[in-house]
Amino acid sequence: MRVYNNLIIGAGASGLMVASNLKDKQNSIILEQNPKVGAKILVSGGGRCNFTNKIVTPNHYLAKKESIKPLLNRYSSKKILNYFKNRGLEYTIKDNTQYFCKNSSKDILELLLKDSKEVEIALNSKVLSVKKESTIFKVETNNKIYFSKNLIVASGGLSFPQLGTSSIGFDIAKSFNHTITPPAPALVGFTLQPSEAFFKSLSGVSVDVIVEVEKRELKGSLLFAHRGISGPIILNTSLFWSRGLITINFLPEFNLESIRDSKKNISTILPLPKRVSKAFLEKFNIEDKKCSLLTKDEFNKLKQLQEYKFAPAGTFGYSKAEVTKGGVDITEINLNSFESKLEKNLYFLGEVLDVTGMLGGYNFHFAFASALSCAKNLNNN
């Protein structure tokens, strides 16, 4: 019976990163249930993998902020950037904040595979169960049974089921009595209540807005879609929303009072696409007329454009979600090593934990930072 030193479940960002940094590569193995590795890496960032951000703070995450602060201090944006730069990765920066692979996501995947080439990878290996016998983990898959001293769970979440994701990471955590924050789709669009059904008629139109959600104010682009609303600002909003109202300001930094005496029509003077202005006017039952002809009641209705409150019906679901929020409670994890506080030599990394970042490279940053911390601990044992 062969007993590996390290068995990693999942050949994604965190799984490959920890494998790349192990000293004992030849006695380590990755189990990947898909026929290929790094499927999610390849589709990320529009195929160019936004792997970190210029500014990374706990405020960019849905997480217990004081818990993750030391990790983000140890593995700053500069440190992650230099890690890949020193290994020859060519990158570009977008909007002066997001770091992307210069050519494609294949660049970072090939780099990780090169650095972990001595680690055995078993593809098409679906984990069925995990048990611990004395000090050794017994991992049963659809193909065979593996044994290992250390078990590293880097299996990701439930988003992108078309890429073969599963709940195995959460299932393993539960089997070792870990608390699971209920998983949900995140960085995903919203479906609508009947009262906002008119949004669908604006499909394809994008506007810059400010959204208030759970005492947070977010700024960015909203995209009206056939199924509801999407765009970067809504995807970030979905991270912090669970149920209830959100507030959208469709006229940020616009002085609505300044149009009261205007002789121009409402849809002409508002800094919105005419389709959007006219749709809201119809919703408010206001004729598209000269602004100076607006009654007091009509003008008050128009003010709703700067504080439009509604409750999304739900989200587009896991098939459209970029990540899964929720997961293994990080208060039960040692965030210096990412070892379980409940079971020795059991580790959880990346998206399987209840730490979820906003758009912009934050989730890859956390995946890489958690993997580097874990590998450092494994190498010292």
Number of C-alpha atoms within 10 A of each C-alpha: 6 8 16 19 18 25 27 25 27 29 29 22 30 30 29 28 25 27 30 22 20 23 14 15 18 15 17 23 21 22 26 24 22 18 11 12 22 23 18 21 21 19 15 18 20 11 16 22 28 27 29 25 26 17 14 23 16 20 12 17 21 16 19 15 14 9 14 19 16 14 18 18 13 12 20 21 23 13 14 18 19 13 12 17 12 9 12 12 18 15 20 13 15 12 6 10 14 20 23 27 21 16 15 19 24 17 19 27 20 13 18 23 19 12 17 21 15 17 21 16 19 19 16 16 20 20 22 14 15 21 14 16 9 6 11 17 22 18 20 17 17 12 12 10 14 18 22 23 18 22 25 27 25 30 28 30 27 28 27 20 13 10 15 14 17 18 14 23 25 26 16 19 25 13 11 15 11 22 15 18 15 13 19 20 25 29 31 29 30 23 22 20 14 10 10 15 14 17 21 17 15 19 15 12 15 18 16 17 19 22 26 18 20 14 9 9 12 16 18 14 17 23 21 21 20 15 16 25 26 26 21 18 24 24 23 25 27 25 23 19 18 15 12 12 15 18 19 23 20 22 20 17 10 12 9 15 9 9 16 17 12 13 13 16 16 25 22 16 15 17 15 16 14 14 13 22 20 18 16 19 19 13 13 13 11 18 15 17 14 18 21 15 17 18 12 10 9 15 17 11 16 19 14 17 19 20 18 15 16 15 17 22 15 18 24 19 19 20 15 17 22 21 25 27 28 23 26 25 19 23 14 15 21 16 21 16 20 25 24 21 16 14 15 12 19 21 23 33 32 28 29 28 29 22 25 27 27 22 21 25 23 25 25 23 26 29 26 24 24 27 29 25 21 26 20 16 15 21 11 7 5
